[in-house]
């Protein structure tokens, strides 16, 4: 078992010049791993660990370990890189299955949308009578076929992922009802890409799954996911993200459970009743509820992952390192953030957007007040 955390003063941080020399000597293919190993050895070689990870970035947005976020590539290069990445993903077994599944969802879903919009008027003729709502019309028949296929596709993921979603919900309830800290740590291990425990931002920045079992650096196990090897990777920036707000985990877990419930109702109505005796409102209602719950849960989790990456950084590829070095020689600037944008300009646009919203709100309020007095 790893030792409990101790209160020890931090050692002097390595100078930027030495760290930059280490980065330049590191090979491009293992830049992050070698750099993390150098910092880990220095931390272990000293009697005191580095706890003040928030000091790893200075006023000029340069990190103490020399890390720089990947540069923003031109649109043409981004498309090329995306195509090559998709091809590599497609050539895996899961990639082939996922592509076929996604194409079916998009294809059948788009066809259902066209049918609902009556995009094919010729499908509304029944025995010489034009009636798009006739249950015997080809339009209504193909709406039923589309709905059945989409229900089966959504059930494959909805019920297929149910055991893992129920597991997350069970662990969350154990923590919320019984105060089981181990259950929360297990949950943090499952969602290691974004869920950060209270106190995890004080962990040594070099601590990761590769060295946590052998490290001599003291830390509090309550701040680390369980099992220990599920801890998040050592942040490339040397700065750990702040603790996550647990209500967001509640939000995602409850939405996933409701998605399973709504999918069960949808499947029950679709498969237990025929199109002649099924209430027409059931299909649209439960299709909408399953789509909303699954989409909101997924979007919320993606936003959390991106916010953590914006703080902890992402590993650099060989292409990233070469582009940064080339652009530095050419005098092409890159801002050291995940969006590669000027922070001041981003804040200015954010303030302008907020001001426009406030002005619109006051304008509508004044208009409503003036109409009320007339």
N, C-alpha and C positions, 0 to 999 in steps of 0.2 A: 504494500500500500504506500502511496506517495506521502511524504511528510506534509504536515499541516503548515499553513502560511506563518511566517515569522515577520516581525517588524524590523527591518534592517535598512540602513541608509543606502541610497543608490550609489554605485561607483561612478567615477567620471566617465562621461560618454566619449566614445572614440571620435577623433577629429574627422571632419568631413573629407580632408585630403586623403587620409589613410583609407577611408571607406571607399572613396572614388577610385583609388588605385586598386582596391580589391575587386571592384566591379569591372574595371577595365581588364583585369587579368582573368576574370571568369569567362568561361566559354559561353557562347550565345545560347546553346541548347540547354544548359543547366544553370542559367544565370541566377535564378531565384533560389534554387536549392543550395548552391555553393555559397551564395551570399548569406543565406540563413544559417548555414553551418559555421561560417566564420564568426558571425555574431554570437551564435550559441556557444562556441568554444571560448570566446572572450568572456561571455557572461559566466560560464562555468569555471573559467580560470580565475576569476575574481571571487573574493569571499562574499560579495554582496550582489544580489540580482538586480536587474534593471526593472523597476516597477513603474517608473514615471513615463509610460509610453506616449502620453500626450505631449511630452516635450520633444518628440521625434520630428516635429515639423516647426520650421521657423517662420518668421514674418514674411519671407519672400516665397512662400509656398514650396520650399525645397525641403525634402525629408532628410533627416540626419543620416540615413543609410544610403543616400544617393538615388533613391527610387524615383522613377518618372513614369507617369501613366502612359499607356500606349497612345501614339499620335492618331489624329483623325485623318483617315485616308479619303482621297477623292471618291466620288460616287461610283465612277467606273471601276476603280480598284475594289471598292466594297462589294460591288456586284460580282466581280470575278472571284473574290475570296469567298463570298457566300455560295456561289455555284460549286466551287471545289469542295467546300466544307459539306454541302448537301450531298455531293456525289460520294464522299467518303462515308457519310452517315447512311446513305441509301444502300451501300454495298454491305452493310451489316444486316444480320437477320432481323433485329428489331427495327432498323431503319426501313427495310423493305415492307415489313408489316405495318409500321406506322404510316408510311406513304400511301399504301393501298387503303388503309382505314380512313385517312384524311381525305383522299380523293373521293371515296364513297360518300362521306358525310357532306362534302362540298357539292358533289354532283347531284345527289338525291335531294339535298336541301335546296339547291338552286332550282331544280325542277319543280319542287313543291311550291316554291315562291312564285314561279311563273304560272302554275296552275291556279293558285289562289288569286292571282291578279287577272285571271282569264286571258292570258296571253295567247291562247290557242282557241279562238271562237268556234272553229270547226268541231271541237270536241264537245260542244254544247248541244248538238243536234241529237234528238231521240225520236225515232219513228216519224221523221218529218217535222218535228216540233222543236223550235229553238228554246231551250230552257237549261241554263247553266247549272241551276240548283236541283235539277231532276236527279234523284239518287241512282237512276239507271244510266245516266249519261256517262260517256267515256271520261269526261273531266272528273266526276265524282269517283269513278272507279280508280283512276290513276292517283287521285288524292289519297284514297285508302291504301293503295299499294305503297306509295311514297311514305305515308305515315307509319306503316308497319315496318318498312325497312329501316327508317330512321329510329324507330323505337328499339329495334333489335341492335342497331349500332350503338345507341346511347346506353342500352342495358349492358352491353359487353364491357364498357368501361365503368359504368355506374356500379354494377354488381361485382364486376371483376376486381375493382379497387376497394370494395366495401370492407374486407377484412382489415386492411391497413388503416382506413379511415376510422373504423370502429375502434381499432387499437389506440389511435391518437386520442379519440374522444374518451376512452376508458382511462388512459393515463392522465388526461386533463382533469377528469372528475376525481380521480384519486388525490390529486394535488389540491383541487378546490375544496373538496369535502373533508378529506382527512389530513390535509397539510403534508402529504407525502412528498418530501423533497426529492427522493430517489426517482419517483415517477416523473417529476418535472425534468430531472437530469436526463432521464431516458428520452423524454420528448425533445429535449434540446439536441440529443445525439441524432435523432431521426431527422430533425430539421436543422442540421448543422450549418446549412448555407446561409441562414438568416437569424435563427433564434439565438439570442445572446442572453445568458443568465446574469442575474444581479452580481456584480463584483467581477465579472469576467473581463472588464476593461482594465482591471488592475493586474491581470496575469502578465508574466514576462512575455514580451513581444516575440521571442524566439521559440516559445513553447508550441508544439504541434504534435500531430499523431505519430510522427516518426521518432520523436525523442521523449515523449511524456513518460514512458515506462522506465527509461534509464536516467532521466534527469535528476540532478542533485539540487536543482533550484527549488526552494520551498514555495508551495502554493496551497491554496485552500481547495480541497476536493469538492466542496459544495458549490464552487463556482465553475466546475468543469462538468461537461456532459458525462453520462454513463452509458456504456463502458468508456473508459478513459481514451481509448484509441479513436472514438468518434468526435473528439475535440476538433474544432475547425482548424484549417491549416494556418500556420504562422502568417500573419498579415505581411504582404510584401512591403507595405509602407512603413511597417514598424508601429503602426497606430491601430489599436483595436476599437471596434465599433462600440458605442455605449449599449447598456442593457436594453433589450427589446421590451416594449410595452406588452404585457401579457394579455391584455384585452384583445390584441390582434390575433393571438393564438386562439383565444376563445371564439372570436369572430369566424376565423377560418374553419375551426373544428365543427362549430355548430352549423355553418353553411354546408359543409360536406355531409353532415348527418341528415340535414333537411333535403339535400339533393338525393340521397338514397331513398328517403321516404317518398318524395315526389315521384321519383323514377318508379318506385313500387306501385304507386297509384296509377301512373300512366300505363305501365305494363299490364296491370290488372284490368283496366278499362279497355285497353286495346286488344288483349288476348282472350278475355273472358266474355266479352260482348261482341256481337257482329255489328257491321256498319248499319244494319237496319234498326237495331234496338239500342245502340249506344247513344247517350245524350251528346249532341254535337259540341256543347261547350267544354266537355271534359278534355278532349284532345288538345284544343288550343290553350286551355288554362294550364294543364300540367306540362305541356311542352314549354310554355313560357316560364313556369316556375323552375323547372329543371335547368333551363338555359341560364336564367338569371343567377341562381344559387351557385352553379358550377363556375360561371364566368366571373362573378364577383370574388369568389374564393381564390380562383386562379390568379386574377389580376392583383389582388391584395398581396398574395405571396410573392409574385414577381416584383412588385414595387419594393417589398421589404428586402429582397435579395439585391436589387440594384442599389438601394440606399446603403447597404452594408458594403458592397463593392466600391462605392464612391468614397468610403472612408478607409477600408482596409486594402484596397487596391486589387489588381488582377495580375496574374503572372504574365511576364513579357515573353513574346515569341522572338525567334531569331530575326524575323522580318521587322518587328517593332524596334529592336535594338539597332538594326542597320539603318532604318529610316530616321530614328532619332539622331544617330551619329551623323548621317549625311546631311540632314536639315540643319544641324548645328554648325557644320562647316559652311553651309550655304547661307547661314544667317536667317533661316526660316524659323520663326518662333513657334513654340507649342506651349500652351498653358498646362500646368501640372494638375489637372483634374480629369475626371473620367469623361467629361464631355469635350475637353480640349477647347474650352471657351473662356473668354475674359470674365473673371468673377465679378468685376465691377459692372460690366455691361449686363451680365445676367441679373444682378441686383437692381440695376436701373430699369430693365424691362419688367421685372417682377413688380417693382414699385409703381410703374406706369399702369400695369394691368390692374393692380389693386385699386389705384386711383380711378380708373375708368369704371370699375365695378361699383365703387362707392358713389361716383357721380351719377351713374345710371340709377342706382337705388334712390338717391335723393331726388333725382328728376321725376321718377315715377311716384315717389311719395308726395312731392309738391303738386304734381298733376292730379293725383287722386284727391288731395286736399282742396285744390281749386275747383275741381268738378263737384265736390261735396258742398261747397259754399254757394255754387251757382243755383 
